[in-house]
């Protein structure tokens, strides 16, 4: 019965937040639950959340007609007006044929992202890229999300960065960089470590790409929503990355 209620809860989260009309406001919290459970008990403890994240990823990388989605972004040219600037006025002395030709035929640089591969399962090789993409989707609509979602985002980022460390401010002096990452599907057999506060949980793997997406969202929240929580999370990530 408990399992049935859990499945119903996952279905509700998917339809209300990760479906076609959702904005993914629960993604940061789900990623924290998924990665923390994975680091402690392995894949056997987080199959439902993993399936939910995989479904959200496979749904978002295709358009409504089922074709692979390609995202484009035009980088503004200094020779053409945009929402960011006005082009410098051409004086009468500079209206030569070559100058006019250069301004009229300047092709804007287009940045493209995609198409992204579909996956049937999440494993150690694709896990970080899938989570990074989902967090990028969250950041793309972060301005439309509630302040509560922003607060949960900050707390999830802090927990991902600090879990498994006794004193994160001393990490650069006491921990080798390779010791912070375990990308396997199950935690290493000797993952329990002791400190003056008791048993430490295993550290959670965070790739550079995922960490970059975390910081991107935190910067927005720091200047537009919750300055305190966002600043605290950025400091946690900074200490983790040092």
N, CA, C and O of each residue as an XYZ file, in Angstrom:
968
protein
N       0.825     -1.208      0.000
C       0.000      0.000      0.000
C       0.861      1.261      0.000
O       0.555      2.244     -0.675
N       1.959      1.205      0.786
C       2.875      2.344      0.828
C       3.494      2.568     -0.544
O       3.640      3.707     -0.986
N       3.857      1.478     -1.219
C       4.442      1.584     -2.547
C       3.455      2.212     -3.521
O       3.843      3.024     -4.360
N       2.166      1.839     -3.414
C       1.161      2.412     -4.303
C       0.995      3.899     -4.097
O       0.847      4.646     -5.064
N       1.017      4.348     -2.831
C       0.908      5.783     -2.552
C       2.126      6.535     -3.068
O       2.016      7.665     -3.543
N       3.295      5.892     -2.971
C       4.515      6.525     -3.471
C       4.440      6.713     -4.981
O       4.826      7.762     -5.497
N       3.947      5.703     -5.690
C       3.807      5.804     -7.142
C       2.800      6.887     -7.508
O       3.022      7.648     -8.450
N       1.691      6.962     -6.767
C       0.706      8.013     -7.021
C       1.303      9.403     -6.791
O       1.002     10.342     -7.527
N       2.144      9.528     -5.773
C       2.796     10.814     -5.508
C       3.724     11.193     -6.647
O       3.752     12.351     -7.063
N       4.486     10.230     -7.159
C       5.374     10.498     -8.286
C       4.580     10.911     -9.518
O       4.988     11.815    -10.247
N       3.456     10.256     -9.752
C       2.616     10.619    -10.890
C       2.094     12.045    -10.752
O       2.053     12.789    -11.732
N       1.698     12.426     -9.551
C       1.211     13.791     -9.324
C       2.321     14.813     -9.557
O       2.093     15.850    -10.181
N       3.529     14.518     -9.052
C       4.659     15.437     -9.251
C       4.968     15.586    -10.732
O       5.239     16.689    -11.207
N       4.928     14.477    -11.461
C       5.234     14.527    -12.887
C       4.202     15.352    -13.643
O       4.562     16.208    -14.451
N       2.934     15.105    -13.389
C       1.885     15.797    -14.131
C       1.804     17.275    -13.768
O       1.541     18.106    -14.637
N       2.025     17.616    -12.508
C       1.862     19.000    -12.068
C       3.096     19.848    -12.276
O       2.993     21.071    -12.376
N       4.262     19.230    -12.343
C       5.487     20.027    -12.407
C       6.365     19.710    -13.596
O       6.990     20.611    -14.155
N       6.430     18.445    -13.999
C       7.357     18.058    -15.049
C       6.672     17.742    -16.360
O       7.346     17.416    -17.338
N       5.361     17.827    -16.410
C       4.640     17.516    -17.631
C       4.743     18.612    -18.665
O       5.578     19.509    -18.552
N       3.895     18.537    -19.671
C       3.948     19.473    -20.786
C       3.733     20.901    -20.322
O       4.395     21.813    -20.816
N       2.820     21.116    -19.380
C       2.506     22.465    -18.914
C       3.275     22.865    -17.655
O       3.113     23.981    -17.161
N       4.100     21.977    -17.140
C       4.847     22.283    -15.932
C       6.122     23.050    -16.228
O       6.571     23.125    -17.372
N       6.701     23.625    -15.166
C       7.936     24.388    -15.310
C       9.091     23.735    -14.558
O      10.171     24.319    -14.462
N       8.881     22.536    -14.025
C       9.963     21.819    -13.376
C      10.381     22.382    -12.048
O      11.562     22.314    -11.707
N       9.455     22.945    -11.267
C       9.837     23.601    -10.018
C      10.345     22.630     -8.964
O      11.007     23.051     -8.015
N      10.050     21.334     -9.107
C      10.516     20.355     -8.134
C      11.839     19.702     -8.539
O      12.353     18.868     -7.795
N      12.391     20.050     -9.674
C      13.583     19.373    -10.180
C      14.769     19.465     -9.219
O      15.388     18.435     -8.951
N      15.122     20.638     -8.683
C      16.271     20.684     -7.767
C      16.105     19.777     -6.547
O      17.045     19.086     -6.154
N      14.911     19.779     -5.947
C      14.672     18.927     -4.784
C      14.726     17.456     -5.161
O      15.276     16.645     -4.416
N      14.158     17.105     -6.313
C      14.207     15.715     -6.769
C      15.642     15.276     -7.030
O      16.004     14.136     -6.736
N      16.454     16.162     -7.573
C      17.850     15.813     -7.820
C      18.598     15.582     -6.509
O      19.427     14.678     -6.411
N      18.303     16.399     -5.509
C      18.933     16.191     -4.207
C      18.513     14.852     -3.610
O      19.358     14.101     -3.123
N      17.221     14.549     -3.642
C      16.730     13.272     -3.111
C      17.369     12.110     -3.861
O      17.776     11.118     -3.256
N      17.453     12.237     -5.176
C      17.996     11.161     -6.008
C      19.479     10.930     -5.725
O      19.889      9.798     -5.467
N      20.281     11.983     -5.771
C      21.724     11.829     -5.604
C      22.100     11.424     -4.183
O      23.028     10.639     -3.989
N      21.392     11.950     -3.192
C      21.698     11.565     -1.811
C      21.336     10.105     -1.553
O      22.091      9.389     -0.895
N      20.194      9.660     -2.064
C      19.808      8.254     -1.913
C      20.767      7.346     -2.663
O      21.112      6.265     -2.185
N      21.197      7.787     -3.839
C      22.116      6.994     -4.651
C      23.460      6.823     -3.954
O      24.054      5.747     -4.009
N      23.938      7.866     -3.307
C      25.249      7.800     -2.657
C      25.234      6.910     -1.417
O      26.271      6.373     -1.029
N      24.069      6.752     -0.796
C      23.978      5.970      0.437
C      23.623      4.514      0.159
O      24.292      3.608      0.656
N      22.586      4.284     -0.622
C      22.050      2.932     -0.799
C      22.133      2.399     -2.221
O      21.779      1.245     -2.459
N      22.590      3.201     -3.168
C      22.665      2.732     -4.536
C      21.340      2.861     -5.268
O      20.394      3.458     -4.755
N      21.277      2.294     -6.476
C      20.111      2.465     -7.348
C      18.852      1.816     -6.793
O      17.748      2.218     -7.158
N      18.990      0.819     -5.917
C      17.811      0.102     -5.427
C      16.881      0.986     -4.607
O      15.704      0.660     -4.446
N      17.388      2.094     -4.090
C      16.585      2.932     -3.201
C      15.940      4.119     -3.896
O      15.166      4.843     -3.269
N      16.235      4.340     -5.175
C      15.741      5.563     -5.833
C      15.229      5.293     -7.239
O      15.303      6.164     -8.105
N      14.706      4.088     -7.472
C      14.240      3.743     -8.812
C      13.105      4.613     -9.300
O      13.078      4.989    -10.472
N      12.149      4.949     -8.412
C      11.012      5.765     -8.823
C      11.412      7.176     -9.195
O      10.959      7.703    -10.211
N      12.262      7.800     -8.378
C      12.711      9.161     -8.670
C      13.571      9.177     -9.924
O      13.489     10.109    -10.724
N      14.392      8.155    -10.098
C      15.230      8.068    -11.292
C      14.376      7.969    -12.552
O      14.666      8.627    -13.552
N      13.325      7.150    -12.511
C      12.424      7.034    -13.660
C      11.727      8.354    -13.951
O      11.503      8.704    -15.110
N      11.385      9.081    -12.899
C      10.727     10.379    -13.064
C      11.650     11.383    -13.748
O      11.227     12.089    -14.664
N      12.899     11.451    -13.313
C      13.864     12.371    -13.917
C      14.163     11.983    -15.360
O      14.296     12.852    -16.221
N      14.269     10.690    -15.627
C      14.529     10.233    -16.989
C      13.369     10.575    -17.911
O      13.581     10.995    -19.048
N      12.130     10.396    -17.421
C      10.957     10.739    -18.232
C      10.911     12.230    -18.524
O      10.575     12.636    -19.636
N      11.246     13.048    -17.533
C      11.253     14.498    -17.737
C      12.287     14.891    -18.778
O      12.033     15.766    -19.607
N      13.441     14.257    -18.742
C      14.495     14.550    -19.723
C      14.068     14.150    -21.133
O      14.154     14.955    -22.060
N      13.607     12.905    -21.299
C      13.215     12.428    -22.627
C      12.033     13.205    -23.193
O      11.897     13.326    -24.410
N      11.181     13.729    -22.325
C      10.038     14.509    -22.793
C      10.461     15.886    -23.275
O       9.904     16.400    -24.245
N      11.437     16.488    -22.613
C      11.802     17.873    -22.929
C      12.708     17.988    -24.145
O      12.730     19.041    -24.782
N      13.453     16.948    -24.491
C      14.403     17.058    -25.595
C      13.744     16.904    -26.956
O      14.418     17.027    -27.978
N      12.442     16.636    -26.995
C      11.721     16.532    -28.262
C      10.600     17.556    -28.281
O      10.076     17.941    -27.236
N      10.237     17.992    -29.479
C       9.146     18.947    -29.645
C       7.806     18.227    -29.586
O       7.755     17.011    -29.397
N       6.729     18.974    -29.746
C       5.391     18.388    -29.641
C       5.109     17.357    -30.729
O       4.277     16.467    -30.546
N       5.806     17.477    -31.871
C       5.608     16.509    -32.953
C       6.576     15.339    -32.886
O       6.614     14.512    -33.798
N       7.352     15.261    -31.827
C       8.248     14.134    -31.636
C       9.617     14.278    -32.251
O      10.425     13.354    -32.160
N       9.910     15.405    -32.876
C      11.217     15.618    -33.496
C      12.208     16.146    -32.466
O      11.818     16.829    -31.519
N      13.506     15.827    -32.651
C      14.514     16.328    -31.704
C      14.507     17.852    -31.642
O      14.413     18.529    -32.666
N      14.607     18.371    -30.439
C      14.553     19.819    -30.233
C      15.960     20.416    -30.328
O      16.909     19.898    -29.739
N      16.074     21.512    -31.078
C      17.334     22.238    -31.211
C      17.112     23.667    -30.735
O      16.273     24.382    -31.284
N      17.846     24.081    -29.734
C      17.723     25.427    -29.192
C      18.728     26.350    -29.871
O      19.894     25.994    -30.040
N      18.272     27.532    -30.256
C      19.141     28.494    -30.926
C      19.129     29.816    -30.174
O      18.152     30.165    -29.512
N      20.220     30.534    -30.288
C      20.340     31.844    -29.661
C      21.206     32.718    -30.551
O      22.327     32.346    -30.899
N      20.679     33.891    -30.920
C      21.435     34.807    -31.777
C      22.263     35.747    -30.921
O      21.726     36.482    -30.093
N      23.566     35.718    -31.123
C      24.461     36.613    -30.400
C      24.387     37.988    -31.046
O      24.661     38.106    -32.240
N      24.027     39.031    -30.306
C      23.856     40.366    -30.900
C      25.130     40.871    -31.560
O      26.236     40.649    -31.066
N      24.955     41.553    -32.679
C      26.069     42.177    -33.391
C      26.122     43.655    -33.033
O      25.083     44.303    -32.906
N      27.322     44.189    -32.870
C      27.469     45.604    -32.529
C      27.043     46.506    -33.680
O      26.798     47.696    -33.480
N      26.953     45.948    -34.881
C      26.561     46.749    -36.034
C      25.069     46.802    -36.261
O      24.610     47.509    -37.158
N      24.289     46.062    -35.460
C      22.845     46.025    -35.626
C      22.166     46.272    -34.276
O      22.690     45.860    -33.241
N      21.010     46.937    -34.273
C      20.327     47.228    -33.006
C      19.770     45.958    -32.369
O      19.433     44.995    -33.059
N      19.683     45.976    -31.063
C      19.114     44.860    -30.315
C      18.554     45.410    -29.011
O      18.639     46.610    -28.751
N      17.980     44.529    -28.187
C      17.444     44.968    -26.901
C      18.560     45.327    -25.928
O      18.307     45.891    -24.864
N      19.797     44.998    -26.299
C      20.918     45.257    -25.405
C      21.642     46.574    -25.702
O      22.252     47.150    -24.801
N      21.588     47.049    -26.922
C      22.352     48.246    -27.267
C      21.821     48.852    -28.559
O      21.046     48.231    -29.287
N      22.257     50.077    -28.824
C      22.008     50.737    -30.094
C      23.334     50.852    -30.828
O      24.350     51.172    -30.212
N      23.345     50.598    -32.136
C      24.612     50.688    -32.874
C      25.124     52.116    -32.890
O      24.347     53.070    -32.886
N      26.425     52.247    -32.908
C      27.024     53.579    -32.955
C      26.637     54.274    -34.253
O      26.629     53.661    -35.321
N      26.314     55.569    -34.146
C      25.885     56.326    -35.325
C      27.044     56.501    -36.293
O      28.167     56.804    -35.889
N      26.760     56.310    -37.567
C      27.778     56.489    -38.599
C      27.837     57.957    -38.995
O      26.829     58.561    -39.361
N      29.015     58.506    -38.916
C      29.172     59.889    -39.361
C      29.159     59.947    -40.876
O      29.329     58.935    -41.555
N      28.954     61.149    -41.393
C      28.881     61.314    -42.847
C      30.194     60.965    -43.522
O      30.213     60.584    -44.692
N      31.305     61.095    -42.778
C      32.607     60.805    -43.370
C      32.865     59.306    -43.489
O      33.736     58.885    -44.251
N      32.119     58.504    -42.745
C      32.383     57.064    -42.766
C      31.417     56.287    -43.645
O      31.454     55.057    -43.671
N      30.549     56.996    -44.368
C      29.572     56.309    -45.218
C      30.197     55.918    -46.547
O      29.729     56.330    -47.608
N      31.227     55.144    -46.484
C      31.842     54.642    -47.704
C      31.120     53.386    -48.155
O      30.334     52.803    -47.408
N      31.391     52.984    -49.364
C      30.728     51.792    -49.907
C      31.100     50.545    -49.115
O      30.256     49.684    -48.869
N      32.361     50.451    -48.720
C      32.792     49.271    -47.966
C      32.156     49.229    -46.578
O      31.793     48.161    -46.085
N      32.022     50.426    -45.938
C      31.409     50.476    -44.608
C      29.942     50.092    -44.666
O      29.470     49.321    -43.830
N      29.210     50.625    -45.652
C      27.801     50.278    -45.792
C      27.621     48.795    -46.081
O      26.704     48.162    -45.558
N      28.491     48.248    -46.907
C      28.400     46.831    -47.233
C      28.648     45.983    -45.996
O      28.000     44.955    -45.799
N      29.594     46.419    -45.158
C      29.918     45.661    -43.954
C      28.755     45.649    -42.970
O      28.473     44.622    -42.353
N      28.076     46.790    -42.822
C      26.966     46.886    -41.883
C      25.711     46.204    -42.405
O      24.922     45.680    -41.619
N      25.517     46.202    -43.706
C      24.303     45.623    -44.281
C      24.362     44.108    -44.358
O      23.325     43.446    -44.308
N      25.541     43.558    -44.477
C      25.667     42.123    -44.718
C      26.293     41.379    -43.538
O      26.756     40.248    -43.686
N      26.304     42.001    -42.399
C      26.838     41.326    -41.221
C      25.884     40.220    -40.781
O      24.733     40.482    -40.433
N      26.369     38.994    -40.800
C      25.543     37.856    -40.417
C      25.651     37.634    -38.906
O      26.757     37.485    -38.386
N      24.539     37.610    -38.208
C      24.604     37.370    -36.760
C      25.083     35.955    -36.462
O      24.741     35.011    -37.174
N      25.859     35.818    -35.429
C      26.359     34.515    -35.026
C      25.274     33.770    -34.255
O      24.700     34.296    -33.302
N      25.009     32.559    -34.677
C      23.941     31.756    -34.080
C      24.563     30.655    -33.221
O      25.414     29.896    -33.685
N      24.127     30.580    -31.964
C      24.559     29.515    -31.068
C      23.475     28.446    -31.037
O      22.299     28.752    -30.837
N      23.867     27.206    -31.233
C      22.913     26.094    -31.274
C      23.244     25.066    -30.197
O      24.406     24.814    -29.881
N      22.195     24.491    -29.653
C      22.341     23.440    -28.652
C      21.390     22.298    -28.992
O      20.181     22.501    -29.108
N      21.935     21.116    -29.148
C      21.123     19.965    -29.517
C      21.450     19.479    -30.916
O      22.304     20.056    -31.588
N      20.776     18.419    -31.367
C      19.800     17.604    -30.620
C      20.473     16.753    -29.535
O      21.655     16.423    -29.623
N      19.698     16.415    -28.532
C      20.214     15.641    -27.412
C      19.799     14.176    -27.558
O      18.710     13.897    -28.059
N      20.642     13.245    -27.134
C      20.305     11.820    -27.260
C      19.245     11.400    -26.253
O      19.197     11.910    -25.134
N      18.406     10.475    -26.660
C      17.444      9.879    -25.736
C      18.090      8.679    -25.046
O      18.921      7.982    -25.628
N      17.697      8.457    -23.812
C      18.268      7.355    -23.031
C      17.150      6.465    -22.504
O      16.056      6.929    -22.184
N      17.455      5.175    -22.425
C      16.508      4.217    -21.865
C      16.717      4.010    -20.373
O      15.834      3.503    -19.680
N      17.875      4.398    -19.885
C      18.173      4.243    -18.460
C      19.245      5.249    -18.073
O      19.995      5.733    -18.921
N      19.309      5.556    -16.794
C      20.344      6.437    -16.266
C      21.451      5.580    -15.668
O      21.191      4.686    -14.863
N      22.682      5.858    -16.067
C      23.826      5.129    -15.529
C      24.933      6.115    -15.172
O      24.750      7.329    -15.258
N      26.079      5.578    -14.771
C      27.167      6.433    -14.339
C      27.728      7.315    -15.429
O      28.336      8.343    -15.129
N      27.541      6.944    -16.700
C      28.099      7.729    -17.796
C      27.217      8.907    -18.194
O      27.733      9.965    -18.554
N      25.902      8.743    -18.135
C      25.015      9.819    -18.603
C      24.313     10.565    -17.472
O      23.598     11.531    -17.737
N      24.493     10.149    -16.227
C      23.740     10.724    -15.116
C      23.968     12.229    -14.976
O      23.012     12.998    -14.883
N      25.219     12.641    -14.961
C      25.518     14.053    -14.738
C      25.025     14.933    -15.888
O      24.562     16.049    -15.652
N      25.119     14.449    -17.120
C      24.650     15.242    -18.262
C      23.126     15.382    -18.254
O      22.606     16.440    -18.608
N      22.408     14.333    -17.856
C      20.947     14.405    -17.762
C      20.529     15.393    -16.681
O      19.648     16.223    -16.906
N      21.149     15.311    -15.520
C      20.805     16.222    -14.428
C      21.171     17.662    -14.774
O      20.455     18.590    -14.398
N      22.276     17.854    -15.486
C      22.666     19.210    -15.897
C      21.651     19.796    -16.858
O      21.308     20.974    -16.765
N      21.170     18.978    -17.779
C      20.166     19.463    -18.733
C      18.874     19.838    -18.017
O      18.286     20.879    -18.313
N      18.427     19.013    -17.086
C      17.191     19.315    -16.356
C      17.329     20.594    -15.533
O      16.384     21.377    -15.438
N      18.494     20.804    -14.943
C      18.701     22.028    -14.173
C      18.769     23.244    -15.095
O      18.359     24.342    -14.718
N      19.286     23.042    -16.298
C      19.279     24.118    -17.291
C      17.849     24.489    -17.668
O      17.545     25.669    -17.848
N      16.971     23.503    -17.787
C      15.555     23.773    -18.066
C      14.922     24.552    -16.916
O      14.134     25.471    -17.144
N      15.265     24.186    -15.687
C      14.756     24.923    -14.523
C      15.213     26.375    -14.580
O      14.418     27.287    -14.351
N      16.485     26.593    -14.884
C      17.023     27.955    -14.926
C      16.408     28.790    -16.039
O      16.316     30.012    -15.918
N      15.985     28.145    -17.122
C      15.416     28.893    -18.242
C      14.069     29.524    -17.899
O      13.659     30.489    -18.545
N      13.382     28.997    -16.901
C      12.088     29.563    -16.500
C      12.087     29.948    -15.024
O      11.031     30.013    -14.395
N      13.266     30.201    -14.478
C      13.382     30.480    -13.047
C      12.662     31.757    -12.645
O      12.215     31.887    -11.505
N      12.549     32.704    -13.575
C      11.875     33.968    -13.254
C      10.372     33.788    -13.066
O       9.724     34.641    -12.458
N       9.806     32.693    -13.577
C       8.368     32.441    -13.460
C       8.012     31.600    -12.236
O       6.833     31.394    -11.951
N       9.002     31.123    -11.525
C       8.758     30.215    -10.413
C       8.602     30.973     -9.099
O       8.998     32.133     -8.983
N       8.022     30.302     -8.120
C       7.703     30.945     -6.845
C       8.949     31.132     -5.990
O       9.986     30.509     -6.217
N       8.817     32.006     -5.003
C       9.925     32.230     -4.072
C      10.218     30.972     -3.260
O      11.369     30.707     -2.913
N       9.177     30.199     -2.957
C       9.375     28.942     -2.235
C      10.236     27.984     -3.046
O      11.114     27.317     -2.499
N       9.983     27.913     -4.364
C      10.797     27.066     -5.229
C      12.243     27.542     -5.243
O      13.164     26.726     -5.251
N      12.449     28.854     -5.247
C      13.809     29.403     -5.202
C      14.510     29.007     -3.906
O      15.695     28.672     -3.915
N      13.787     29.045     -2.803
C      14.379     28.679     -1.515
C      14.756     27.201     -1.478
O      15.814     26.841     -0.962
N      13.891     26.342     -2.026
C      14.196     24.922     -2.083
C      15.391     24.654     -2.996
O      16.184     23.745     -2.749
N      15.506     25.448     -4.041
C      16.647     25.338     -4.956
C      17.947     25.627     -4.205
O      18.914     24.873     -4.318
N      17.967     26.711     -3.444
C      19.167     27.093     -2.695
C      19.542     26.018     -1.680
O      20.714     25.665     -1.548
N      18.550     25.501     -0.966
C      18.821     24.482      0.043
C      19.326     23.192     -0.598
O      20.210     22.530     -0.054
N      18.762     22.835     -1.759
C      19.217     21.629     -2.450
C      20.665     21.780     -2.901
O      21.452     20.842     -2.775
N      21.025     22.950     -3.424
C      22.401     23.191     -3.870
C      23.371     23.127     -2.697
O      24.451     22.549     -2.819
N      23.000     23.710     -1.568
C      23.862     23.671     -0.383
C      24.069     22.239      0.095
O      25.185     21.850      0.442
N      23.002     21.463      0.113
C      23.114     20.085      0.585
C      23.955     19.238     -0.361
O      24.755     18.417      0.086
N      23.778     19.432     -1.661
C      24.580     18.686     -2.626
C      26.065     18.994     -2.468
O      26.908     18.112     -2.627
N      26.379     20.243     -2.155
C      27.780     20.658     -2.061
C      28.431     20.259     -0.748
O      29.631     19.986     -0.718
N      27.671     20.218      0.333
C      28.266     20.040      1.663
C      28.131     18.646      2.243
O      28.852     18.307      3.181
N      27.231     17.827      1.717
C      27.023     16.494      2.287
C      28.310     15.671      2.224
O      28.949     15.573      1.176
N      28.674     15.088      3.351
C      29.851     14.234      3.408
C      31.113     14.916      3.875
O      32.154     14.270      3.989
N      31.048     16.217      4.151
C      32.225     16.953      4.590
C      32.045     17.391      6.037
O      30.999     17.916      6.419
N      33.085     17.164      6.831
C      33.056     17.573      8.236
C      33.114     19.090      8.348
O      32.274     19.694      9.015
N      34.096     19.709      7.703
C      34.243     21.163      7.709
C      34.588     21.581      6.294
O      35.746     21.497      5.885
N      33.598     22.031      5.546
C      33.790     22.308      4.128
C      34.787     23.426      3.897
O      35.414     23.462      2.838
N      34.963     24.340      4.838
C      35.902     25.434      4.650
C      37.344     24.957      4.612
O      38.222     25.669      4.124
N      37.601     23.738      5.130
C      38.951     23.190      5.136
C      39.145     22.120      4.074
O      40.145     21.402      4.086
N      38.192     22.009      3.156
C      38.253     20.920      2.174
C      39.501     20.986      1.313
O      40.098     19.948      1.026
N      39.917     22.188      0.888
C      41.051     22.316     -0.012
C      42.352     21.893      0.648
O      43.324     21.582     -0.042
N      42.385     21.877      1.981
C      43.601     21.525      2.694
C      43.617     20.067      3.134
O      44.688     19.525      3.408
N      42.464     19.422      3.208
C      42.393     18.097      3.819
C      41.927     16.997      2.879
O      42.078     15.820      3.205
N      41.362     17.342      1.714
C      40.768     16.337      0.841
C      41.389     16.412     -0.539
O      41.518     17.494     -1.112
N      41.769     15.275     -1.066
C      42.247     15.237     -2.438
C      41.073     15.400     -3.391
O      39.981     14.919     -3.087
N      41.253     16.076     -4.562
C      40.128     16.305     -5.479
C      39.439     15.024     -5.908
O      38.215     14.990     -6.028
N      40.214     13.961     -6.143
C      39.610     12.722     -6.626
C      38.744     12.048     -5.578
O      37.934     11.181     -5.905
N      38.909     12.440     -4.314
C      38.146     11.789     -3.253
C      36.722     12.292     -3.155
O      35.928     11.744     -2.390
N      36.380     13.322     -3.911
C      35.057     13.924     -3.792
C      34.042     13.310     -4.746
O      32.858     13.638     -4.674
N      34.482     12.422     -5.642
C      33.584     11.959     -6.679
C      33.507     10.441     -6.692
O      34.526      9.750     -6.677
N      32.268      9.930     -6.719
C      32.005      8.511     -6.926
C      30.882      8.429     -7.942
O      29.720      8.643     -7.597
N      31.209      8.122     -9.192
C      30.219      8.152    -10.261
C      29.578      6.792    -10.495
O      28.802      6.639    -11.438
N      29.880      5.806     -9.665
C      29.299      4.492     -9.867
C      27.822      4.498     -9.507
O      27.313      5.440     -8.898
N      27.139      3.410     -9.904
C      25.724      3.269     -9.595
C      25.505      2.878     -8.137
O      24.395      3.025     -7.625
N      26.514      2.396     -7.474
C      26.400      2.027     -6.067
C      27.568      2.636     -5.311
O      28.648      2.806     -5.877
N      27.369      2.970     -4.033
C      28.455      3.564     -3.259
C      29.563      2.564     -3.012
O      29.304      1.360     -3.001
N      30.796      3.022     -2.813
C      31.890      2.098     -2.517
C      31.652      1.384     -1.199
O      31.013      1.942     -0.307
N      32.153      0.154     -1.054
C      31.857     -0.625      0.150
C      32.375      0.025      1.430
O      31.756     -0.133      2.483
N      33.492      0.749      1.371
C      34.046      1.377      2.556
C      33.846      2.890      2.470
O      34.811      3.651      2.391
N      32.589      3.310      2.487
C      32.269      4.721      2.333
C      31.964      5.420      3.655
O      31.766      6.635      3.675
N      31.924      4.668      4.766
C      31.601      5.278      6.048
C      32.864      5.888      6.659
O      33.888      5.219      6.798
N      32.770      7.148      7.014
C      33.897      7.860      7.611
C      33.441      8.528      8.899
O      32.273      8.887      9.045
N      34.364      8.689      9.819
C      34.056      9.241     11.130
C      34.612     10.656     11.248
O      35.581     11.021     10.582
N      33.976     11.441     12.111
C      34.468     12.776     12.435
C      34.090     13.073     13.876
O      33.509     12.228     14.558
N      34.421     14.278     14.342
C      34.108     14.629     15.720
C      32.609     14.795     15.951
O      32.163     14.878     17.096
N      31.816     14.846     14.850
C      30.367     14.972     14.995
C      29.652     13.657     14.729
O      28.423     13.609     14.701
N      30.433     12.572     14.531
C      29.810     11.285     14.283
C      30.102     10.777     12.884
O      31.070     11.190     12.245
N      29.251      9.874     12.418
C      29.450      9.257     11.108
C      29.059     10.212      9.990
O      27.993     10.827     10.028
N      29.934     10.330      8.995
C      29.673     11.206      7.858
C      29.004     10.428      6.735
O      29.338      9.268      6.494
N      28.065     11.060      6.052
C      27.441     10.457      4.878
C      28.422     10.480      3.713
O      29.339     11.302      3.707
N      28.254      9.600      2.725
C      29.122      9.643      1.546
C      28.982     10.972      0.808
O      27.913     11.581      0.801
N      30.061     11.405      0.197
C      30.024     12.637     -0.578
C      29.282     12.409     -1.885
O      29.298     11.312     -2.444
N      28.635     13.456     -2.361
C      27.801     13.368     -3.557
C      28.578     13.885     -4.756
O      29.170     14.963     -4.704
N      28.575     13.116     -5.831
C      29.287     13.508     -7.044
C      28.592     14.680     -7.724
O      27.381     14.653     -7.944
N      29.368     15.707     -8.055
C      28.861     16.867     -8.789
C      29.850     17.173     -9.903
O      30.994     17.532     -9.625
N      29.437     17.039    -11.147
C      30.316     17.337    -12.272
C      30.460     18.844    -12.439
O      29.613     19.597    -11.959
N      31.524     19.303    -13.116
C      31.681     20.748    -13.361
C      30.497     21.364    -14.095
O      30.110     22.496    -13.804
N      29.914     20.629    -15.047
C      28.769     21.161    -15.789
C      27.562     21.354    -14.879
O      26.890     22.383    -14.942
N      27.290     20.369    -14.039
C      26.167     20.483    -13.103
C      26.407     21.612    -12.107
O      25.479     22.341    -11.756
N      27.639     21.757    -11.656
C      27.956     22.823    -10.710
C      27.773     24.196    -11.353
O      27.325     25.136    -10.696
N      28.119     24.311    -12.639
C      27.939     25.579    -13.353
C      26.467     25.951    -13.446
O      26.112     27.115    -13.260
N      25.607     24.979    -13.731
C      24.172     25.245    -13.791
C      23.629     25.636    -12.417
O      22.749     26.491    -12.320
N      24.138     25.026    -11.374
C      23.707     25.379    -10.025
C      24.027     26.838     -9.719
O      23.190     27.568     -9.188
N      25.241     27.255    -10.056
C      25.658     28.634     -9.786
C      24.860     29.616    -10.632
O      24.530     30.708    -10.168
N      24.548     29.240    -11.867
C      23.778     30.125    -12.749
C      22.425     30.476    -12.143
O      22.028     31.641    -12.135
N      21.719     29.472    -11.638
C      20.432     29.738    -11.006
C      20.561     30.503     -9.702
O      19.715     31.337     -9.379
N      21.617     30.220     -8.953
C      21.814     30.902     -7.671
C      22.086     32.388     -7.851
O      21.655     33.203     -7.035
N      22.793     32.743     -8.905
C      23.058     34.159     -9.156
C      21.757     34.919     -9.416
O      21.581     36.042     -8.945
N      20.855     34.301    -10.165
C      19.565     34.964    -10.399
C      18.818     35.145     -9.082
O      18.303     36.227     -8.799
N      18.761     34.093     -8.284
C      18.026     34.165     -7.020
C      18.668     35.179     -6.074
O      17.968     35.859     -5.325
N      19.982     35.280     -6.105
C      20.674     36.189     -5.195
C      20.282     37.643     -5.443
O      20.187     38.427     -4.498
N      20.055     38.009     -6.698
C      19.740     39.396     -7.027
C      18.242     39.659     -7.198
O      17.831     40.815     -7.303
N      17.423     38.607     -7.227
C      16.006     38.808     -7.513
C      15.045     38.177     -6.511
O      13.846     38.451     -6.561
N      15.536     37.347     -5.611
C      14.600     36.633     -4.746
C      15.093     36.561     -3.301
O      14.695     37.372     -2.465
N      15.957     35.595     -3.011
C      16.409     35.368     -1.640
C      17.929     35.525     -1.580
O      18.669     34.585     -1.872
N      18.377     36.694     -1.207
C      19.812     36.999     -1.203
C      20.574     36.139     -0.208
O      21.664     35.655     -0.513
N      20.012     35.946      0.974
C      20.731     35.228      2.031
C      20.984     33.766      1.654
O      22.126     33.308      1.682
N      19.924     33.033      1.303
C      20.076     31.613      0.988
C      20.940     31.398     -0.249
O      21.747     30.469     -0.287
N      20.778     32.253     -1.265
C      21.558     32.102     -2.488
C      23.040     32.357     -2.231
O      23.891     31.616     -2.725
N      23.353     33.393     -1.466
C      24.753     33.690     -1.150
C      25.388     32.555     -0.351
O      26.536     32.180     -0.586
N      24.631     32.022      0.586
C      25.132     30.903      1.387
C      25.409     29.686      0.505
O      26.429     29.018      0.678
N      24.511     29.392     -0.439
C      24.704     28.245     -1.327
C      25.901     28.455     -2.248
O      26.656     27.516     -2.502
N      26.083     29.671     -2.750
C      27.229     29.960     -3.620
C      28.540     29.774     -2.861
O      29.503     29.239     -3.411
N      28.585     30.209     -1.607
C      29.784     30.016     -0.793
C      30.052     28.529     -0.557
O      31.205     28.098     -0.567
N      28.997     27.748     -0.344
C      29.167     26.302     -0.171
C      29.750     25.672     -1.430
O      30.653     24.839     -1.349
N      29.236     26.067     -2.594
C      29.746     25.520     -3.853
C      31.174     25.986     -4.100
O      32.004     25.220     -4.591
N      31.464     27.247     -3.760
C      32.827     27.767     -3.924
C      33.819     26.960     -3.091
O      34.890     26.595     -3.577
N      33.464     26.683     -1.840
C      34.346     25.890     -0.983
C      34.476     24.462     -1.485
O      35.547     23.863     -1.395
N      33.389     23.916     -2.013
C      33.435     22.550     -2.555
C      34.331     22.485     -3.786
O      35.044     21.500     -3.979
N      34.304     23.518     -4.616
C      35.074     23.517     -5.861
C      36.525     23.925     -5.656
O      37.352     23.731     -6.548
N      36.848     24.489     -4.495
C      38.213     24.978     -4.248
C      39.201     23.817     -4.098
O      40.393     24.043     -3.886
